[in-house]
């Protein structure tokens, strides 16, 4: 996502990551990778990934790697829920979905 952040921003997409990991490992990874989008850490509270139906899908106590597009009314307009922890959605796919939403 970081590599395509300018393109995503230009399309009107706001990138926000939510992680159920504890802050120590992911924070250093985010700093090392130079991520410029916000990352929310919910290791002590799984309610947000639970609300989206992506928590503990694999019995690992973590949120599945997933992407959601939320419309201006706060409704889920598109989603890609990971089938495993390596799930990735290309920025081009996200931009394509944003364009389809108009």
VMD Tcl script that draws the C-alpha trace (Angstrom):
set ca {
  {0.00 0.00 0.00}
  {2.77 2.41 0.86}
  {4.27 2.15 -2.66}
  {0.93 3.22 -4.14}
  {-0.10 5.72 -1.47}
  {0.12 8.75 -3.78}
  {-2.06 7.02 -6.38}
  {-4.55 5.92 -3.72}
  {-4.66 9.44 -2.25}
  {-5.29 10.88 -5.73}
  {-8.26 8.51 -6.13}
  {-9.80 9.78 -2.90}
  {-9.00 6.66 -0.88}
  {-7.86 7.04 2.70}
  {-5.69 4.15 3.84}
  {-5.99 3.07 7.46}
  {-4.60 -0.15 8.90}
  {-5.95 -1.97 11.94}
  {-3.78 -4.58 13.62}
  {-4.60 -7.02 16.39}
  {-0.87 -7.49 17.02}
  {0.70 -5.88 20.04}
  {2.41 -2.57 19.40}
  {6.04 -3.65 19.73}
  {6.66 -5.69 16.56}
  {4.39 -3.93 14.07}
  {5.40 -0.44 15.19}
  {9.06 -1.11 14.46}
  {8.14 -2.73 11.13}
  {5.99 0.28 10.19}
  {8.83 2.64 11.07}
  {11.39 0.58 9.16}
  {9.13 0.41 6.08}
  {8.32 4.12 6.29}
  {4.55 3.64 6.36}
  {2.82 7.00 6.14}
  {-0.72 5.81 6.79}
  {-2.24 5.46 10.27}
  {-2.12 2.06 11.98}
  {-4.50 1.38 14.85}
  {-3.49 -1.34 17.29}
  {-6.25 -3.28 19.03}
  {-4.35 -6.07 20.77}
  {-6.34 -5.56 23.96}
  {-9.69 -5.06 22.22}
  {-10.84 -7.28 19.37}
  {-14.26 -5.62 19.03}
  {-13.52 -3.77 15.78}
  {-12.31 -6.81 13.79}
  {-15.15 -8.80 15.36}
  {-17.69 -6.23 14.11}
  {-16.32 -6.65 10.59}
  {-16.42 -10.44 10.89}
  {-12.69 -10.91 10.38}
  {-11.48 -11.84 13.86}
  {-10.11 -15.32 14.62}
  {-11.19 -16.83 11.28}
  {-8.26 -19.25 11.46}
  {-8.32 -19.91 15.21}
  {-5.24 -17.75 15.72}
  {-6.79 -14.95 17.79}
  {-5.90 -12.39 15.10}
  {-7.78 -10.37 12.52}
  {-7.66 -11.72 8.99}
  {-5.79 -9.54 6.50}
  {-8.73 -7.80 4.87}
  {-9.60 -4.67 2.91}
  {-12.84 -2.73 3.22}
  {-14.07 0.25 1.25}
  {-16.46 2.34 3.28}
  {-18.75 4.72 1.40}
  {-19.66 8.25 2.42}
  {-22.67 6.91 4.32}
  {-20.46 4.69 6.46}
  {-21.58 1.49 4.74}
  {-19.27 -1.26 3.47}
  {-19.23 -0.79 -0.30}
  {-16.62 -3.47 -1.13}
  {-14.55 -5.97 0.80}
  {-11.79 -8.50 0.36}
  {-11.44 -10.84 3.33}
  {-8.17 -12.73 3.47}
  {-8.10 -16.47 3.08}
  {-4.82 -16.60 5.00}
  {-2.33 -14.32 6.73}
  {-0.46 -13.55 3.51}
  {-3.53 -12.04 1.81}
  {-2.68 -8.94 -0.19}
  {-4.82 -6.74 -2.41}
  {-3.01 -4.71 -5.04}
  {-3.54 -0.96 -4.94}
  {-4.71 -1.10 -8.58}
  {-7.59 -3.39 -7.54}
  {-8.61 -1.01 -4.76}
  {-8.50 1.97 -7.13}
  {-10.55 0.01 -9.67}
  {-13.18 -0.72 -7.04}
  {-13.23 2.93 -5.94}
  {-13.79 4.00 -9.55}
  {-16.66 1.49 -9.89}
  {-18.30 3.04 -6.84}
  {-18.20 6.43 -8.54}
}
mol new
graphics top color blue
foreach p $ca { graphics top sphere $p radius 0.5 }
foreach p [lrange $ca 0 end-1] q [lrange $ca 1 end] { graphics top cylinder $p $q radius 0.2 }
display resetview
